[in-house]
């Protein structure tokens, strides 16, 4: 994988890390100052965003290493493992938020709602919306499941911030129970985001098929002298795919010609699908009719 791709992903993560830390500290400060469990929980959610950014940067550094004797396929899956760690951060935060909300529901209490509370929630919400759009755009451009996972994490923070702001309005109107209640809503948002990230990471780590067999077949069978193909398999990530397949060639074709044609098929595939890191092609004559 080109080094500049990892450099770009790292730059995106560092920028977002600073923003997440600023947002988290602002929410946590106002959460403690006002006694609002909703704002405080949202602040810890944002702090988890920052922690996951740090984990992502560490994982990205490992993922960028070139193949070696112990890892002939490269270290790309370290990025996917780190996406799974982000899901773990979400589970931890979800448990903490749930515990805090339950304690407030049992003990009662009314947070102090001020204009400053709404201002801080509005500003941090705007920052998070920008971060989500920026990170999703970068994830698509760089084909990074790590950035996409982190964007989903931040998107859940956007949803929780909206819910918390609504709860603040309800609390100011005389319904303090909305503060711990919305914290439980935050738990749901966090849990769903963690599920999505864990699901996508599991697909990659379990070598789920990542490319359409039909798309591969159309390209291969479009190469002159290729009679067909089967046993098409692919694994890896969206931007780093390992492909292997069996290609049917005329059984009377000289071995040197068949070998050269297999390389042509590989070149055509890798040109058509730049995400293919390597393709292994097994050449064989077509199956006999009725066999």
PyMOL commands that set and color helices and strands:
alter all, ss='L'
color gray80, all
select helices_A, chain A and resi 3-34+37-63+77-107+115-142+145-172+177-205+213-221+255-272
alter helices_A, ss='H'
color red, helices_A
select strands_A, chain A and resi 228-237+240-248+276-284
alter strands_A, ss='S'
color yellow, strands_A
deselect
rebuild
show_as cartoon
